[in-house]
Amino acid sequence: MESVVFTNDATVLGLLAAILGGVFYTSQSSHPFWQKFYKYIPALLLCYFLPSLLNTFGVVDGDESKLYYVASRYLLPACLVLLTLSVDLKAILSLGPKALIMFLTGTVGIVIGGPIALLVMAQFSPELLGVEGPEAVWRGMTTVAGSWIGGGANQAAMKEIYGVGGDIFSVMVTVDVIVANIWMAVLLYLASKAKEIDQKTGADTSAITELRKKVEKYHSENGRIPTLKDLMMIVAVGFGVTGLGHMLADIIAPFFIEHYPETEKFSLHSGFFWLIFITTTIGLILSFTKVRNLEAVGASKVGQAYLYILVATIGMHMDVSKIFDTPIYFVLGGVWMLVHASLMLGVAKLIKAPLFYMAVGSQANVGGAASAPIVASAFHPALAPVGVLLAVLGYVVGTYMAWFCGQILQVIAS
């Protein structure tokens, strides 16, 4: 950009923090105006969109700022650790096989939906295929896969792993948020009709009632206000594992480059890939230790705070004006989501799964920890943590499955 108002990253970080604070403050406001406003405009969309306006209108230069680099290398791995260490596999299994089947069906729907959508749209626009370089459509689609299986952290991971260019990423982020929130609106509407739908399908909802009571009991017995010691332990675990991840990635990536050059196509030459893989895996291992007790004092909330800072820095790279230049990408995203939705509804009907499992299983993939609790609480407020549990599972598998989806997309595109 020829002229930018703010070039100091400390000032830019202050702007982003103020935007995030304003969004969260107003989204929780009891004022009728804000309640009506956020009924139609999702808060998450604003966390992407408002920083993008700073870039679009020359207030900041997202390409020159180093904030995204810092957020993606330090906050992102720490975020993944704090989100995955709270995984309670026993609690997830207590939902019964149908809940996990619906969650995994949602994951499969995203993995195969992307390639199917690309093949379908290529029949009308052949130029979507065969493009090389960082602006290739398939590369941009990997970031949507990361977001729709895991969340913003996994999306950022795919951006780095597959070397996604800024222009295609700007469009795909917007496609991701808008299409995903349209689907969430559909799920919230279905939630209001859950009782009638479950009666028609003959679904057994007794396990949901039992789990609701168990969740309420756990939080009443374990939840407490965090002390400074608790918060420092959360910070120590998050950034301690991040440091270890960087150290190991700096060893493993060069080893594969030197000894296994043919593995480059599997992203094994990428230090960032190993950083994300290592930190996610360690977080999952910690979920089987006493470290997972940090969740009782808000480990995942701290992780989500890191995540939203990352979201804002991602948004700062967006150029909103490009949306109107490429409507075909929104159709592409719509076809992709249609494949996912059709598979979810079809399997739910086939196994007679309660609508709750279908809706939360889908949103745990597509929306992640930011919105899965919203859909879960639409059924009952006490069930919101169930959305978090499944969403955290999405964070765990998100990087792996999105990477796999990217491999399929790469084959199709070439």
C-alpha positions, 0 to 999 in steps of 0.5 A: 500500500502506498500510504498506511495510517499505522505501521507500528505493530504495537499500535496495530495489536492495540487496534486488534485487541480493542476490536476483539474487546468491543465485539465480545462486550457488545455480543454479550450486552443485554441492550435490545439493539445489540441483541438484535444485531447479533441475532443476524450478524455472528460475532465470529464473522466480525472478528474476521471482518472488522480487521479486514476493513483496516487492511482494505481501506489502508489503515494498516498493511497486513502484508507488512505487519509481523503480527500474523507471524508471531500469532501463528508461530507462538499463539497457535501452537500454545492454543492447540495444546490448551484446547487438546489437553482438555479432551475427555475421551471417556466423556465423549465415549459416554455419548454412545456410538451414534454421537461419534458416528455423526461427528466422524460423518461430518469429518468425512463429509468435509474431506470428500466434499471439497474434492467433489465440489472442485470436480463439480465446479470445474465442469463449469469453470475449468480454470479452477484446475491446473493452476500452479503456485500459491494462488491455486484454488486447491491450496485455498480450499485446504484452509477451508478444510482446516477450519471446517474440520477443526477451527481457526488454528487448523486453518492457519496451519493449512495456510502455512503447510500448503503455502497458500497465497494471500489473495486466494486465502482472503477469498477463502476465509470469507467463503469459510465464515459466511457459508459456515454461519449460514449452515449454523443458522439452519442448525439453530432453526432445526434445534427449535424443532428437535422434539418433533423431528426426533419423534418422527425419526424414532430417535432415543434421547435418553442418553442426552438427558443422562449426560446433561445431568453428568455435565452439570454435576462435574462443573458444579464440583470442579469448576473454580475461579482461577488463581494467579498460580493457575493462570501461570501454570496454563501459560507454562504448559502452553508455551512450554510445549510450544518451545519444545515443538519448535526445538523438535521441528528444527531437528526433524524437518532438516532430517527429512529434507536430507534423508527423505527428499521424496517426502516433500509432497507429504509436507514432511519438509515443513518445519511448521507441519512438524510444529503443529503435529508435535504440539497437537500430539503432546496436548493429546497425551497430556489429556491422559495426565493430571495436567488436564485438570487445568481445564477446571480453571479455564485452560481452554478459555485461555487457548480460545483467547489466543485463537481470537488474536490469531483470527484477528491477525488472519482477518487483517490479511483479507481484502474484502473488495475481492469478494465481489470479483470472485462469486464462483468461490462462494458457489464452490463453498456452497456445493461443498457444504451441501455435500457435508449436510446431505451426508449428515442428514442421510446418516442421521436418518439411517441410524436414527440418531437424535438431532442433537448428535447430528447438529452438534457433530456437524458444528463441532467440525464446521464451527469448532469450539467457538460455535459448537457450544452455541448449537449445543446450548440451543437444545439445552444450556447445560449441554454446551460443554458437550459441544466443546468436547466434540469441538476439541476432538475436531481440533485434534483430528483437524490438522491430520484430516485437513492435510489428507483432504489437501492431498486429494485436492492436489491430485485432482487439481494437477 
